[in-house]
Each structure stands twice: as structure tokens, then as C-alpha cells.
Amino acid sequence: GGRIFVSRKLVAAALTEDELAGVIAHELGHLVTHEGAINTTRLFKEVLGVTSVGDRRDIFEKYNQLIENSNKKREAFRPRDREKGQLFADQAGMFALVAAGYDAEAMSRFWDRITETQGKKGSWLTDFFGTTRPEQKRLREMVKAAESVPAQCRQKTAASQSEAFALWKSKIVAYNG
């Protein structure tokens, strides 16, 4: 479970509904890959030595113990395999995006623009020499994932905004309540 919050800044950054849907699909990817549960399970084991939990109450008690002990084993709380988690979320999100009828390439377009990779994805050679930035590798994997979607499942949409999305976006961005 979990919640996904969409900020006005994110809405403003998305040029199309497809791009916004791509970001939301990526976040859903984190949920369906159970990334949070896997990390919490690892922390339970490393910080508390817990290998099994009981009912909901037991989980809440152990979670509170975990938070109380966070200063004792700070290294356990450092993000691990963050890149891998992002790639898994991108892949799972890509399939959700396409299944919902959005453009498979929207996710990579948005990522390319906000990370300013300028279409540079690196290659095996730049990977070998360690000059490929993580953002470029991730862009490359997004493009590969989009290309792996069968042609009959890919919906090509224009990269321009629909009038309805543009109107909705302007209202969201202007809102100050």
C-alpha cells in the first residue's frame, strides 16, 4: 500500500497528460514491486534481529522499535540498491502506463527533460570507463523498456497537450488555497 502525492510543481513540469501519467505509473511501480516492504523487512532484520512478525499490532510495535533504534545503526538506514529499485519501478510503471493507454515514450521524454540528459543514454563503452551518469543509464533503460512493448500495444499520441489537459493543468498550477 501507500499513497502517491502529486504536487503542483510536477503538474506544471509535465507537458502532456501522458508524461504526468508516466510519473504516476513509476510511483505505482514502487508499490507493486513492494520496495517499501522489502526495505522494512531488511531493516527489521539488520537493526532489530527480527525474522518474523505476527499480527498488525506486532508489526506496529516492531516498526516503532525500529524508529527508536534508528540512531544506533545509522548505516542500515542508508539507501541500498536505489538505482535498481528505480529501474524496477520504471519497468513495472511502463507496463501500467501502456496498459492504461498512454504513450510508452512519455516516461523517458519527461525524464530526459527534467534531468537535462539531452537524449544522452551512454553506451557499454561509457559504462566501461565509468563516464555514464546514472540519469543517462536510467534513460537508456526507459527507452529499452518502451521499445520492448509490442507494437500492437503501443499507442502513439502526439506529444502536445490536449485542450482538456491544458485547462486542468492551468487550474491546478494557479490554485493557491
Salt bridges, closest charged atoms under 4 A:
GLU19 OE2 - ARG109 NE 3.92
GLU19 OE1 - ARG113 NH2 2.43
GLU27 OE2 - HIS26 NE2 3.84
GLU35 OE1 - HIS30 ND1 2.35
GLU46 OE1 - ARG42 NH1 3.35
GLU46 OE2 - ARG80 NH1 2.66
ASP58 OD1 - LYS62 NZ 2.50
GLU61 OE2 - ARG57 NE 3.28
ASP90 OD1 - HIS26 ND1 2.59
ASP90 OD2 - ARG138 NE 2.75
ASP103 OD2 - ARG109 NH1 2.87
GLU105 OE2 - ARG154 NH2 3.63
GLU105 OE1 - LYS156 NZ 2.97
ASP127 OD2 - ARG140 NH2 2.62
GLU135 OE1 - ARG133 NE 3.21
GLU141 OE2 - LYS144 NZ 3.21
